[in-house]
Amino acid sequence: MECLDAALVIRTRHHGDDHESCADTQQWMGNVMREWGDLDEALEYFKSALTIKKRRLGDDHDDVADTLHNMAVVLDDMAKYELSLAAYREALRIRKLNYGTDHMLVADTLQCMGNVECVTERHEDALDHFRQSIDVRERLLEREGSGHAATDEHDPFVVPRRRSLDESRAQLEKLIESYEEALPLNKLLHGNDDADVAHLLSRMAEVYSDVGDWDNAVGSFQGAIRVHKANCAPAASLNGGGDGEDGKANGGEGGVDDDLDVATLLRRKGNVHMYREEHAAARDCFEASLRARKRLLKKDREQAALVASTQYAVGAAEHESGRHPEALRAFGKTLRLLRYAHGDEDGGQARMGDVLHWIGRQYDSLSEPPKARAQYLEALKVYKSCPPKDRDDRAVVRTLHLLAGVHEKMDQLSMALKIYNEELRIIDDKLDGDSRSAADALFNAGNAYAKKRDFANAMDYFERAGQRMETAYGRDDERVAICLEKLGILYAKRGLNDLARDRLTEAYELKEKVNGRDHVETATTAFKLGCVLDKIEQSAASMECYRESLRVRRAMIGDDHADVAATLFRMGENYAGRDMHDDAIRCFQEALTIRSKLFGDNDDMVAATLHPLAKAYASKNKHDKALVFYKEALRIRKANSSDGPDGKELAEISFDMGQSLENKQSYRSAIEHFGEAARTWSEGGHRHRNLPSALVKLGNAHEGNGEYDAASERFAEALGVL
């Protein structure tokens, strides 16, 4: 630690205390203090390093993410779990931005988030993050050629590949760690016999095999076999069962082996026994697998097709009931039965495509986009392999639409747009331009373009979607109103406020006609129209929109809702802009009460409300009251480090606070706050438009304090930047 202290002194002397090298040294000092168990001191070093890195490198630099990750670890050690998760989330955002989704650092952060969520008993969230971490690690290993081949059964007579202790092995061991974290959570949340438990166990077994951990490989394969048997017993017993010798060969558990997945797992488990030179056990597994596969070939295919049809209906009912894990199991069984029934024959392809489509929808509903994408792609492959007479172009369009939506959820917007446009091509070529299907595709593509901030294309697609919707549903339909509202918002973003007003007015009138005046959606459009009217300085008209929105929102969603607070906040800004400060204070105060109740006293939304509330009091020359709110807003912003690279909010609060202090003739404090605003607005490689004002105010404060030389310097500096 003495060496690090000395290094920090030298680097500060040569580069100043705001240099990246100083931040690097402080980060190392934080690591050392954590190792020594001094967590408070470690946290202070990390905070200081983070402040410097954000100022020098920007909020989205990968070094900032590293420091945030280290801070999160210390906060976890201190049992400050919410703060730890917040730091991990920000680190995750930056790492995804810089490295993409598939990177080891992203996987590490996801796993750490899962660990914290386990401690706080947020088991669903923890399992989701562990699964994401697993998916990333598996994809990376697959790209490097280091991962296991999930469908490769290997030759049991070939000596297994022994891995050296290199980077690949280290990655595999991290993947095992992720599996071991996810497995007990999956069992806790979904039961020991859940299909995902079997899936995890089989993947674990493969990776255990890859690293030569044969005991755990055997145990994991055996666990996967047991769960598959539990899930497949009803279908298998319908077709004849498989007890006796087969049950004995699999550890004496009994049950049935007439399932393709069980047969495959038995084969792989036999491979592991071969690697361990346990030849008798390997033989038992291979023979059980062989018997099961022979029986599968002898099934009554017509009977299996009938059972599949019923199983499909069960899956559909489970889906409609919102029981997606149960639907997933039902459709999985349907798919296996169809494969038994049809084999490689053409007759079953379309039905298999439908089942794959529905399996994809279950994964979609369970928020597992990569798995959903895989199933949709497989469904499309099956549909396209159908003979022309059996090909269902509508099924292809439906699946393309959902596939594009999955890519959109994964922020793969370019790919989503490519698929939407392919969907539109098929609709026009094969479905005679079906207006309903085309309207949906055009609308979703418009949303994707808007997310990409390609507003010109977004507007074009929403215009076309609106036209198709009018053709399909008639003018008086809420979907038409939604298109008009989307167009209005896009016009506003491009500064075309008159056009925005016209579209939002149309949307409001149409929603009022379709839904009625006292509907939440009608109130939402009234609020958005009010925001646009404010921009074109039609303040009285915008206030009428806000009041109408507030009336409906209070009645329909209650007084303590975030949307009510948002409406009150906009009303406060409107009143303040018209110098109606008492009314502004009333609205801001109520918005503040709601936001504090909903988000807590230390949330940025609270700070965003405190600032204009303070300005309203200052406009009434109630500077003591204003200063109370300015200080609280400043405290929250600094504590949350919520500002962008230019520190916009902090600078504005400091500047406004300085004005109240100047009015109270507290010149020394005013100098401090005007100076902070001026420094912030002069940083970042560009000068903020408010910098001259801050320098003039700073000069005035120096003059008021009798510091005439300093005042002259600030005035000259202001002239120099005008």
Secondary structure, 3 states (H helix, E strand, C coil): CHHHHHHHHHHHHHHCCCCHHHHHHHHHHHHHHHHHCCHHHHHHHHHHHHHHHHHHHCCCCHHHHHHHHHHHHHHHHCCCHHHHHHHHHHHHHHHHHHHCCCCHHHHHHHHHHHHHHHHCCCHHHHHHHHHHHHHHHHHHHHHCCCCCCCCCCCCCCCCCCCCCCCHHHHHHHHHHHHHHHHHHHHHHHHCCCCHHHHHHHHHHHHHHHHCCCHHHHHHHHHHHHHHHHHHHHHHHHHCCCCCCHHHHHCCCCCCCCCCHHHHHHHHHHHHHHHHCCCHHHHHHHHHHHHHHHHHHHCCCHHHHHHHHHHHHHHHHHHHHCCCHHHHHHHHHHHHHHHHHHHCCCHHHHHHHHHHHHHHHHHHHHCCCHHHHHHHHHHHHHHHHHCCHHHCCHHHHHHHHHHHHHHHHHCCCHHHHHHHHHHHHHHHHHHCCCCHHHHHHHHHHHHHHHHHCCCHHHHHHHHHHHHHHHHHHHCCCCHHHHHHHHHHHHHHHHCCCHHHHHHHHHHHHHHHHHHHCCCCHHHHHHHHHHHHHHHHCCCHHHHHHHHHHHHHHHHHHHCCCCHHHHHHHHHHHHHHHHCCCHHHHHHHHHHHHHHHHHHHCCCCHHHHHHHHHHHHHHHHCCCHHHHHHHHHHHHHHHHHHCCCCCCCHHHHHHHHHHHHHHHHCCCHHHHHHHHHHHHHHHHCCCCCCCCHHHHHHHHHHHHHHCCCHHHHHHHHHHHHHHC
